[in-house]
């Protein structure tokens, strides 16, 4: 498969149908995390799974559209974080395409990369809209601790994001990978076969 096919905009119907499914899974993950009062968000499982199945473009679109819908229906500020969700989908899609889903160790690396990327992108957004905090109890407690010890606000904000985003995205990638590995190969090939068709 060529790199061109990874970024192809000739998306199959099956791949496009993944987007609403991914949004539903994201909503479900967020709901479960909220009900169980977990220190994680778990609102990117659908985004990550769709990126594993159908590549970076579908992954990014799933993340972006999810945040826009959630922003319109529930929490307006969520729309801003569409940037973060889009990048998460891109990174997972590219790393999956490059063979980073071969075993549990490489999947952990994917999770760490995604978590750090999410923290880097979200930090300036958190500074602009939340004064540097994330709204997560654990993360904001760490932020308060750092600020009280004269750590610069931008660095404390990054620390707040890291302490939440890295475990959250690591758990998200692992859960998504377990679902992905549990799917039958002929089901997965529905989404990935499009690349082969384009190359004929």
KAURDA-V218606 format. One record per helix or strand of 2 or more residues. SS is the DSSP state (hx for helix, st for strand). FROM is the first residue (numbers start at 0). TO is the last residue. If there is no record, write none. Layout:
ss:from:to
SS:FROM:TO
SS:FROM:TO
This chain:
ss:from:to
hx:2:5
hx:12:34
hx:44:53
hx:55:72
hx:75:96
hx:103:129
hx:136:147
hx:152:181
hx:184:198
